[in-house]
Amino acid sequence: MRKQITILVAGAAIALAGCAEMTPRERQVTGGLVGATAGLITASALNASAGWTLVTVLAGATAGTLVARNERTGMCAYARKDGRYVTRPCR
């Protein structure tokens, strides 16, 4: 298990390093793919049914795609539970 986690962390670090020179559109697509993959992995780890797997993949893709970041000001938009957004410095 420890070996798998180490490989996962190393792969994530390499992938994030490659995102430095991406356009906003490329980041949006990449975020969607990463989010969908995270949803699929989560559903697989929880032995979810096909319906729940689809829901987690779509939710992950949506979350990964809808990340809003203003590169010039360093501010990000975060979704609230009530459907509104709040803008504050990126983490």
Summary of the structure (lengths in Angstrom):
residues: 91
radius of gyration: 15.1
end to end distance: 29.1
largest distance: 42.8
contacts: 206
relative contact order: 0.11
helix: 59%
strand: 14%
